[in-house]
Amino acid sequence: MEFFKKTPKFDFMGRSRLFGTVSLIAVAVSLVAIFTVGPKWGIDFSGGTEVQVSFQEKATSSDVRQALARMGFGGAEVVTFGTGDSEYLIRLEAISPVTPEAAKSAEAAMKKALSGYGLSKYELSPGGDKLSLRVAKEIPIAELEKEISAAGLTVAVAQEAQAGAPRPKGDDGAEATEEESTKRCESVTCTWPYEKDRIYETNLKGVSERVMDGLRAEPFGKGAVKLRSEWVGPKAGGQLRTAAVASLAYAMLFIMLYVAVRFDFRFGPGGVIALVHDVIITLGIFTALRIEVTLTTVAALLTIAGYSINDTIVVFDRIRENMAKARERSLVAVINSAINETLPRTIITSFTTLLTVVAMMVVGWKTSIRDFMFALFIGIIIGTYSSIFIASPMVALIDRRFGKKKA
Amino acid sequence: MERKWVWKVVGILLLTAVAVLASVTTFVGKPAGAEAKDPIEWLRGTFPGATLGLDLQGGLHLVYEVEVAAAVEDKRDRMATDMVKTLAEQVEIKDVKIVRDKEELHKFQLVFKSEDERASKDTQETLLKFREVAVVEMEEGVTAHMALVDQYVEDTRDLAVKQAVETIGNRIDELGLVNTTVQPRDEDIIIEIPGVDEVQTGRIKRIIGQTARLEFRIVDEVGSEKFFTEASDKLQKDGPVKLLWEQVQVDNRVVKSYYLEAKDDQKTGRSGRQVLKEFLKTVEVPQDRVIAFEELRTLDEMGNPTADVSWRTYYMERAAGITGEYVENAQVYNDDQTGQPYVSLDFNQAGATTFEELTGNNVKRRMAIQLDDKVQSAPTIQEKIPGGRCRITLGAYDSYAKLRQEAQDLVVVLRAGALPAPVRPVSESTVGPALGRDSISMSIYAFIVAAAAIVLFMIFYYRGAGVAADLALIINSALIVGILGAVGATLTLPGIAGIILTLGMAVDANVIIYERIREELRAGKSPRAAVEAGYKRAFWTIFDAQLTTFIAGVVLLQYGTGPIKGFAVTLLIGIVTSVFTSIVVSRLVLDFMTRRRTDHLSV
């Protein structure tokens, strides 16, 4: 079978102004959307907690939302995942299970409750998952756990971390009194606080653990199963953002260098502008549709960049070949025939690639790669369009502007 | 021509056969149970098989940040105090004040009582002795601006991360889980533990969060005989646990000191420590005794450690002679005379007293240095050690580099006990096993659907040549899976997506070639000449086009994490194999077809 019995003769170059304008508008709109509204960053970049849960019995998303609100996670976003109404993805901005206000009141309560034990250090870890206490006297673990719960924190497990070290012997062989040891400490550099020699470490439950506990306590959630959970702190988010931007920049730089070396200077910019165009519009569509931009999306964008330039190069290659063959024809005509000659290939390859992407999108709608596939789906269509309507006309444009000397 | 063609076909068939063989280990799991025989064990040696990533088999991925700034600050404070102390003790320059820089944690100032004191030769010479600290500015006045040397700051940061990796690694080992990885990445520690469930996850996080416990205990050589010979009644004959003894000296007598030893079992993935622990559960250890484990590396004839790891026990007095909180500092030094590296350990005031007492009472006995329940080394106490500084010498027969490494490792461990740099969680992700199973079946399904759709389309659109392209596609898939199995790659969900996506893009090379052949045919060439020209002309187009995608893949590999790396790996492998199969394999088929019927080509 053949789409075209003869080599097609569409006038692509003649319409390049029209498509150029359309693309310019699309890029402009996308950029405005990206910089004003902003993409919906996934927790990879913005930080936050994500829990994917499935219930044995049916539960509506508003049930889940209300249950979360009762646990104190008011702003939770709950989306259906998969086909039925038994699987949900819960997204929370919270990273620490303890809000700053709760941490403050807990500290006050704990300090008061443990004042009898000679509390000398109280530290809640920045992640809100660990509480370290240093006290002079032994606290029974059960009592400690009770006090921590009373202060509004959720205990995973409390334990004594470092057993009290024996106090040094005094001159008479008996254990040194507090006074004696303090005195010894003063005379020399001494970091050993003899009188404060017990450390307790309490691991507190993280956000996802608290969410699961809460959901299981709810009547509808008896069979709640945690399928997946993830939380990313702000620091990791920042690192990932930097890495993502760097990777996109490097990919484009290297591709441009390669094209410039393999072809000539007239081709490089066209290829890169086309792929920047594809990446921006894909991101714009993601922004408009409020689809999360995650690490996986960035991987998809890089793949799109690779695919788009791949497509473009096949056309470029033909342009170069035809340029050598037909010196008397104008560059515009050469480009136009090159696009037409490679058109069947462009269509078929996009088609087979889209076939696989659609297959995965349909089958894998429940898994985490659906956004990845969706990004590829959009990117491949735009990439195909751009290699014909953007990259190739750019070659003619650059040649008109800067290529006079050579021609 | 005819013969060349046959050889090429044979070559490709062989390659495909090897690829199929290499993918077997990926799909055939190891039989459960220690005794069950693995029918393809011989194959696993050559082709380890691809392992499933955390997203497919379920598991825990944790990232912790080591607060290296705290370590640097701590080091600076110690150095500053040390300097002031040395000035006071050695050159009688007293009451020098320390001003710590709040912003730049490696900087501080020494404020002297007078400018004369600051500028005196004694001061200069004393300060110069501290190689880790450099004078930044020494203008007029009473203040000397100091800073830790850059290299030293860097070393401190590195060491802090190493310590944390060591400590966390130890703890996870202790849980007896297999295939876990603990790796540093800049100042972060990445921990990956496959196949754990919700309950275990909580436990693992708790254990990582603990503060390390470093203890020095006296080995009970004499008591070990009675305890272990009695315990040996319960030992299985030819079981994994062996009872052994060594000769040691105690109070000028030579005695037999007994211990148990067990090897790591590669097949079951059970560590020797786990085996020993389980055995010891069956016997009763006296109240005042405790048992810990040391890792032993079997050495080959050249004295290099082999992959065989076994564990031995130490039978020790329960009362810890001294604990980690007494350790103030540990450092590697070289002996002035022999040049051998050794570890110098400083205790604080209280520790010094206790340590002197402990060593005085136990001369000629072994003292085990224990971190959590792992014994790091058990040197013999030669004499009473006063002054709160102890020197740990290591085995004398190793090479300098190895000894130095060992000494550095010990320093890491010793200081890990003191944990100068706290760790805090940065991100965490868990995938339940159910979701992983779903993802696997989905990927297989998607692979079949996508492959079938492409295969049918190619036959529909290119007829005979389509069959050639399909053959190339099938061999291509076998090669990708084979390479993944041969290098023991990790398969992730995006990785499988990469393979499937490659299927779609793999036919691209053939499409380029076939469209070209059609053009040549239309131009009036004979099928044979058209095939020849089609492949020749299309080659560089394909090369250029695929290379740019390859570049994108390399960048992905460089910057991606976890699952995305998996995608990049399969994408890269797929590009290479697909170019090969679509050019070589399909060409052979077309050559075959054009030879049989020279007047017609089904394309």
HADDOCK unambig.tbl for C-alpha pairs under 7 A between the chains (distance, minus, plus):
assign (segid A and resid 1 and name CA) (segid B and resid 460 and name CA) 6.81 0.50 0.50
assign (segid A and resid 1 and name CA) (segid B and resid 461 and name CA) 4.68 0.50 0.50
assign (segid A and resid 1 and name CA) (segid B and resid 462 and name CA) 6.42 0.50 0.50
assign (segid A and resid 2 and name CA) (segid B and resid 461 and name CA) 6.71 0.50 0.50
assign (segid A and resid 127 and name CA) (segid B and resid 425 and name CA) 6.60 0.50 0.50
assign (segid A and resid 161 and name CA) (segid B and resid 210 and name CA) 6.92 0.50 0.50
assign (segid A and resid 161 and name CA) (segid B and resid 211 and name CA) 6.48 0.50 0.50
assign (segid A and resid 168 and name CA) (segid B and resid 350 and name CA) 6.20 0.50 0.50
assign (segid A and resid 190 and name CA) (segid B and resid 348 and name CA) 6.80 0.50 0.50
assign (segid A and resid 190 and name CA) (segid B and resid 349 and name CA) 6.37 0.50 0.50
assign (segid A and resid 203 and name CA) (segid B and resid 206 and name CA) 6.31 0.50 0.50
assign (segid A and resid 226 and name CA) (segid B and resid 432 and name CA) 6.73 0.50 0.50
assign (segid A and resid 227 and name CA) (segid B and resid 431 and name CA) 6.09 0.50 0.50
assign (segid A and resid 227 and name CA) (segid B and resid 432 and name CA) 4.76 0.50 0.50
assign (segid A and resid 227 and name CA) (segid B and resid 434 and name CA) 6.76 0.50 0.50
assign (segid A and resid 227 and name CA) (segid B and resid 435 and name CA) 5.74 0.50 0.50
assign (segid A and resid 228 and name CA) (segid B and resid 430 and name CA) 5.41 0.50 0.50
assign (segid A and resid 228 and name CA) (segid B and resid 431 and name CA) 4.27 0.50 0.50
assign (segid A and resid 228 and name CA) (segid B and resid 432 and name CA) 5.53 0.50 0.50
assign (segid A and resid 229 and name CA) (segid B and resid 429 and name CA) 5.52 0.50 0.50
assign (segid A and resid 229 and name CA) (segid B and resid 430 and name CA) 5.14 0.50 0.50
assign (segid A and resid 229 and name CA) (segid B and resid 431 and name CA) 6.51 0.50 0.50
assign (segid A and resid 230 and name CA) (segid B and resid 428 and name CA) 5.43 0.50 0.50
assign (segid A and resid 230 and name CA) (segid B and resid 429 and name CA) 3.88 0.50 0.50
assign (segid A and resid 230 and name CA) (segid B and resid 430 and name CA) 6.11 0.50 0.50
assign (segid A and resid 231 and name CA) (segid B and resid 427 and name CA) 5.42 0.50 0.50
assign (segid A and resid 231 and name CA) (segid B and resid 428 and name CA) 5.24 0.50 0.50
assign (segid A and resid 231 and name CA) (segid B and resid 429 and name CA) 6.22 0.50 0.50
assign (segid A and resid 232 and name CA) (segid B and resid 426 and name CA) 6.32 0.50 0.50
assign (segid A and resid 232 and name CA) (segid B and resid 427 and name CA) 4.21 0.50 0.50
assign (segid A and resid 232 and name CA) (segid B and resid 428 and name CA) 6.42 0.50 0.50
assign (segid A and resid 233 and name CA) (segid B and resid 426 and name CA) 5.11 0.50 0.50
assign (segid A and resid 233 and name CA) (segid B and resid 427 and name CA) 5.57 0.50 0.50
assign (segid A and resid 235 and name CA) (segid B and resid 426 and name CA) 6.83 0.50 0.50
assign (segid A and resid 236 and name CA) (segid B and resid 426 and name CA) 5.96 0.50 0.50
assign (segid A and resid 236 and name CA) (segid B and resid 427 and name CA) 6.73 0.50 0.50
assign (segid A and resid 243 and name CA) (segid B and resid 559 and name CA) 6.14 0.50 0.50
assign (segid A and resid 247 and name CA) (segid B and resid 555 and name CA) 6.08 0.50 0.50
assign (segid A and resid 247 and name CA) (segid B and resid 556 and name CA) 6.86 0.50 0.50
assign (segid A and resid 247 and name CA) (segid B and resid 559 and name CA) 6.00 0.50 0.50
assign (segid A and resid 251 and name CA) (segid B and resid 551 and name CA) 6.75 0.50 0.50
assign (segid A and resid 251 and name CA) (segid B and resid 552 and name CA) 5.35 0.50 0.50
assign (segid A and resid 251 and name CA) (segid B and resid 555 and name CA) 5.87 0.50 0.50
assign (segid A and resid 255 and name CA) (segid B and resid 548 and name CA) 5.92 0.50 0.50
assign (segid A and resid 255 and name CA) (segid B and resid 551 and name CA) 6.73 0.50 0.50
assign (segid A and resid 296 and name CA) (segid B and resid 564 and name CA) 6.87 0.50 0.50
assign (segid A and resid 299 and name CA) (segid B and resid 556 and name CA) 6.83 0.50 0.50
assign (segid A and resid 299 and name CA) (segid B and resid 564 and name CA) 6.67 0.50 0.50
assign (segid A and resid 302 and name CA) (segid B and resid 552 and name CA) 6.12 0.50 0.50
assign (segid A and resid 303 and name CA) (segid B and resid 552 and name CA) 6.63 0.50 0.50
assign (segid A and resid 306 and name CA) (segid B and resid 548 and name CA) 6.04 0.50 0.50
assign (segid A and resid 306 and name CA) (segid B and resid 549 and name CA) 4.08 0.50 0.50
assign (segid A and resid 306 and name CA) (segid B and resid 552 and name CA) 5.34 0.50 0.50
assign (segid A and resid 307 and name CA) (segid B and resid 549 and name CA) 6.16 0.50 0.50
assign (segid A and resid 309 and name CA) (segid B and resid 548 and name CA) 6.71 0.50 0.50
assign (segid A and resid 310 and name CA) (segid B and resid 545 and name CA) 4.34 0.50 0.50
assign (segid A and resid 310 and name CA) (segid B and resid 546 and name CA) 6.29 0.50 0.50
assign (segid A and resid 310 and name CA) (segid B and resid 548 and name CA) 6.25 0.50 0.50
assign (segid A and resid 310 and name CA) (segid B and resid 549 and name CA) 6.26 0.50 0.50
assign (segid A and resid 313 and name CA) (segid B and resid 544 and name CA) 6.89 0.50 0.50
assign (segid A and resid 313 and name CA) (segid B and resid 545 and name CA) 5.49 0.50 0.50
assign (segid A and resid 314 and name CA) (segid B and resid 541 and name CA) 5.80 0.50 0.50
assign (segid A and resid 314 and name CA) (segid B and resid 545 and name CA) 6.27 0.50 0.50
assign (segid A and resid 317 and name CA) (segid B and resid 541 and name CA) 6.00 0.50 0.50
assign (segid A and resid 345 and name CA) (segid B and resid 511 and name CA) 5.88 0.50 0.50
assign (segid A and resid 345 and name CA) (segid B and resid 512 and name CA) 5.89 0.50 0.50
assign (segid A and resid 345 and name CA) (segid B and resid 515 and name CA) 6.50 0.50 0.50
assign (segid A and resid 349 and name CA) (segid B and resid 505 and name CA) 6.78 0.50 0.50
assign (segid A and resid 349 and name CA) (segid B and resid 508 and name CA) 5.34 0.50 0.50
assign (segid A and resid 352 and name CA) (segid B and resid 454 and name CA) 6.25 0.50 0.50
assign (segid A and resid 352 and name CA) (segid B and resid 504 and name CA) 5.01 0.50 0.50
assign (segid A and resid 353 and name CA) (segid B and resid 501 and name CA) 6.60 0.50 0.50
assign (segid A and resid 353 and name CA) (segid B and resid 504 and name CA) 4.05 0.50 0.50
assign (segid A and resid 353 and name CA) (segid B and resid 505 and name CA) 5.62 0.50 0.50
assign (segid A and resid 355 and name CA) (segid B and resid 450 and name CA) 6.58 0.50 0.50
assign (segid A and resid 356 and name CA) (segid B and resid 450 and name CA) 4.82 0.50 0.50
assign (segid A and resid 356 and name CA) (segid B and resid 500 and name CA) 6.46 0.50 0.50
assign (segid A and resid 356 and name CA) (segid B and resid 501 and name CA) 5.98 0.50 0.50
assign (segid A and resid 356 and name CA) (segid B and resid 504 and name CA) 5.79 0.50 0.50
assign (segid A and resid 357 and name CA) (segid B and resid 501 and name CA) 6.72 0.50 0.50
assign (segid A and resid 359 and name CA) (segid B and resid 446 and name CA) 5.82 0.50 0.50
assign (segid A and resid 359 and name CA) (segid B and resid 449 and name CA) 6.38 0.50 0.50
assign (segid A and resid 359 and name CA) (segid B and resid 450 and name CA) 5.59 0.50 0.50
assign (segid A and resid 360 and name CA) (segid B and resid 446 and name CA) 5.23 0.50 0.50
assign (segid A and resid 363 and name CA) (segid B and resid 442 and name CA) 6.28 0.50 0.50
assign (segid A and resid 363 and name CA) (segid B and resid 446 and name CA) 5.85 0.50 0.50
assign (segid A and resid 364 and name CA) (segid B and resid 442 and name CA) 5.91 0.50 0.50
assign (segid A and resid 367 and name CA) (segid B and resid 439 and name CA) 6.52 0.50 0.50
assign (segid A and resid 369 and name CA) (segid B and resid 494 and name CA) 6.86 0.50 0.50
